[in-house]
Amino acid sequence: KTAMKEYALFNVAESKEKVRLCLSDIFFVAVDTVDYRNKQIILRDGRQYTLMRHTFEDIMKYAKNLIQVNRSELVSIEAVQKVRYDLVTLKFHDPREVIVKQVTLNRRFRKNFMQIVNL
């Protein structure tokens, strides 16, 4: 069993401090609409943060449960419910509600995605 880093510290836009996040709780990551260097993340419990100046490569290096589905989004492998050609349905149960999100699976990332998710 490989040792996986459980937590990482990230600079977030919502605070002047670093925030310690449980990596396996990251449900979804998208490029920030205001500044492409920043990434919007959603955690399993519905909390959202803007990570300052991180690349997808940085984030995926820490959080091994994430996979790229298109040029601007990463998803948690555990959250994948179904894939219908180019549409991926994600689902997480947080204590208050069920979070469901659909993302587009780009052709460029499809083969790698399908191998990792085993669909």
C-alpha positions in Angstrom: 0.0 0.0 0.0 1.5 3.4 -1.0 1.5 6.1 1.6 -0.9 8.8 0.4 -0.7 12.4 1.6 -4.0 12.9 3.6 -3.9 16.7 4.0 -2.3 19.7 2.2 -2.1 23.4 3.0 -3.4 25.7 0.3 -3.5 29.5 0.0 -7.1 30.4 -0.5 -8.7 33.6 -1.7 -11.3 33.6 1.0 -8.7 34.0 3.8 -5.3 35.6 4.3 -4.2 32.3 5.8 -3.4 28.8 4.4 -6.3 26.3 4.8 -5.6 22.7 5.6 -7.8 20.5 3.3 -8.4 16.8 3.4 -7.4 15.8 -0.1 -9.8 12.9 -0.4 -12.7 15.3 0.3 -12.1 17.3 -2.9 -15.1 16.5 -5.1 -14.6 18.9 -8.0 -12.0 21.4 -9.3 -12.5 24.0 -12.0 -10.4 26.9 -13.4 -11.4 30.1 -11.8 -13.5 32.4 -14.2 -11.7 35.5 -13.0 -8.1 34.4 -12.9 -7.1 31.2 -14.7 -4.1 30.7 -12.3 -6.6 30.1 -9.5 -8.8 27.0 -9.1 -12.3 26.8 -7.7 -12.8 23.6 -5.6 -15.9 22.0 -4.0 -15.5 19.6 -1.1 -17.7 16.6 -0.3 -19.5 18.6 2.4 -20.3 21.4 -0.1 -17.7 23.9 1.1 -16.1 25.9 -1.7 -12.7 27.6 -1.9 -10.6 29.4 -4.4 -7.1 28.0 -4.4 -4.5 30.6 -5.3 -2.1 30.0 -8.1 -2.2 26.2 -8.4 -2.0 24.2 -11.6 -4.0 21.0 -12.2 -0.7 19.2 -12.1 0.0 20.5 -8.6 -3.4 19.5 -7.3 -3.3 16.0 -8.9 0.1 15.4 -7.5 -1.3 15.8 -4.0 -4.8 14.4 -4.5 -4.5 11.1 -6.2 -8.3 10.7 -6.3 -8.7 13.4 -8.9 -8.7 12.9 -12.7 -8.9 15.4 -15.5 -12.1 15.3 -17.7 -11.5 18.4 -19.8 -9.3 21.4 -20.2 -10.8 23.2 -17.2 -12.1 20.6 -14.8 -10.9 17.8 -12.5 -13.3 15.4 -10.7 -13.0 12.9 -7.9 -12.9 9.3 -9.2 -15.1 8.2 -6.3 -17.8 10.7 -7.3 -18.3 9.3 -10.8 -21.7 7.8 -11.0 -22.1 7.2 -14.7 -20.6 8.2 -18.1 -22.8 8.7 -21.1 -20.5 9.2 -24.0 -19.2 12.7 -23.3 -21.2 13.5 -20.1 -20.0 12.4 -16.7 -22.4 12.5 -13.7 -20.9 13.0 -10.3 -22.6 12.4 -7.0 -21.6 12.9 -3.4 -23.7 12.6 -0.2 -22.9 15.3 2.2 -24.6 15.5 5.6 -27.2 17.9 4.4 -27.9 16.9 0.8 -26.9 14.9 -2.2 -24.6 16.9 -4.5 -25.0 16.0 -8.2 -23.0 17.7 -11.0 -22.6 16.9 -14.6 -19.4 17.7 -16.5 -18.3 17.2 -20.1 -15.7 14.5 -20.9 -13.4 15.8 -23.6 -12.2 13.4 -26.2 -8.6 14.2 -25.4 -9.0 12.9 -21.8 -11.5 10.1 -22.5 -9.1 7.1 -22.9 -7.2 7.9 -19.7 -10.4 8.6 -17.8 -12.0 5.3 -18.9 -9.0 3.3 -18.0 -8.7 4.8 -14.5 -12.4 4.7 -13.7 -12.7 1.2 -15.1 -15.8 1.8 -17.1 
